[in-house]
Amino acid sequence: MKVTSVEDIREAIRCLREGVSIRDTSETLGLARNTVRRYERRARELGWLDPVCALPDTATVAEGLKDLIAGPVSTASRLAPFEEQIKTWRKAGMNIREIARRINEELRVACSYRPVWRFVTTLEKQAPEVFIRIETEPGEEAQVDFGSAGWMWDPEEKRLRKATFFCMTLSWSRHMFVRFVFDQSVPTWLALHVAAFEYFEGVPQRVRPDNLKSAVIKASFVDPLIQRSYRELAEHYGFLVSPCRVEMPRHKGKVESGVAYVKGTFLPGRAYASPACNVTHANVDALAWVEQQAGQRDHGTTHEPPLVRFERERPRLKALPEEAFEPAVWIDLKLGNDCHVVFEGSFYSAPFTYAEQYLSARVSARRVELYAGYIRIATHARAHAPGDRKTEPSHLPPEPVKAMQAFASTRERAAEIGPGVARVVQLLLDTRGVDRRKAAAHVVGLAQQHGTRALEWACQKADELDDPSPQTVRNMLKLLASDPSLNAPPAAPQPRPIFARDMADLLPLTVRS
């Protein structure tokens, strides 16, 4: 049972008081006859049909007939025990027809669709949300948010991309900072805050962001988990991060209004979709628009131009820190068995004792810092290209380090023996596709058995034969040993030892005399 309004019910009672029949009342007001009969019975019980008594007002009618207006009592009483289950089904996205089916089949309550529909719609009638507008003090708060800006030309990538704009609004003055970007990543998010603070020439006490991932890892009204890089930014500039409640856009209504104002006033009629008029021009125009139009208008709430109020708010902002903030992102990286993590194709070492563990990497434009928990275990300069390796020898296991040092000394030892040996070693180490470091070390080691002069001759011959392999060098040494007539070149001169004192001063007096 459902009527259009309480006024209709009151009018039905007035008609009945004046002797109008139930049929005529039904036709006049468009109500079912049985409905009018129910109203007539209740009105008679309450004495409202007595012409001597005054016709009740609307509030009295609504109170006296509230059970009839809300729907049949029998249906409500049958479904009331299952109210929480019905609410759960609705939250899961279930429609009313499916709920009616489950009530009949699963809950075994005989009920048609219409009573279920009335019960559900009654449950879901919500009173309007009432709230108190909270005004902040000058310099107390800024609100931040993103808005969609459509397609704009990216001069760096030389193509059209979907753009968004960042808006920071000072809550007291309503002065805005607007900048167009192509992503909402953590580095971009941090850089936008820095740019806004520099534009305002100060920092508010509190910044209220939405719960986007660049700011908040875990949304919570009581204890939100703030993104680590954003927390570092807040600590550097000395502001508090105060995220708004989830699905409560009115908690940042000032910036929401600012975003809507940009969409409705700045963007219409402007296009930045060509190389000649791109996102860079959009950002220049946006700041000019803020200064010349948005900041000069009489704001609908404050009834003052935002820039006029900003002049009074500016002294209340915190001063900018003397040291510039170096934006950095945090990322979890696994340390491989080679004692290196990989970031953007470059390799950074960490102590081998942490192999196969996940480390926290703090990455800035200049350096990469690796942390195990809260302990910093490695710091490297940022690599400039994919494939670059930043290796600290102390991070590697002792035995492999020794082997690497031995391989590194192979070239030096070969150069000391002679140019022929150096040439063969160079050719071996430069061989593509095969690791020939052991072969090069083997060639250099032949000097211990055959002498440096013989090895230099053998390497020269192997180079002439265009076959600088260890086997060819050994064959040449065998040939030299079997034919003494072959002349081996003299060995490379060895550097003389350098002493801090004259040799004569080191001899005994008896020898000097």
SULPE-V624503 format. One record per helix or strand of 3 or more residues. SS is the DSSP state (h for helix, s for strand). FROM is the first residue (numbers start at 1). TO is the last residue. Records with the same first field share a line. If there is no record, write none. Layout:
SS: FROM-TO + FROM-TO
This chain:
h: 6-17 + 22-29 + 33-45 + 58-64 + 66-70 + 73-80 + 83-91 + 96-105 + 113-123 + 186-200 + 228-237 + 249-267 + 279-294 + 306-316 + 352-354 + 393-395 + 398-417 + 419-429 + 437-445 + 447-450 + 452-464 + 470-482 + 503-506 + 509-512
s: 141-154 + 159-170 + 176-181 + 206-208 + 216-218 + 328-334 + 340-343 + 346-349 + 358-364 + 367-372 + 375-381
